[in-house]
């Protein structure tokens, strides 16, 4: 058995959860924050048998697309402003960061 931990952007989470549910994958949704933009994201915990891992990864890949987003940088509040960029820039967002870890034991009470 494997545990898939998928960190996805909030915008992709509902579509991904629906797609996983259509294929009978049970998921646990955790709200999380982090990354370059400090925006909210979602961490999904998906337990599945070894033979279904590739299918689950394919569903994640199909529903978590990378895209560009225009970001306006925040001006520095003191300190060194040498690296400050005063105009909006395009940043790649989305996609998924996925960890697949072995599960030694699983209990449900």
Secondary structure, DSSP 8 states (H G I E B T S, - for coil): -EEEEEEEEHHHHHHHHHHHHHTT--EEEEEEEETTTTEEEEEEEEEE-GGGHHHHHHHHHHH--EEEEEE-----SSS--TT---S-EEEEEE-EEEEEEE-S-----
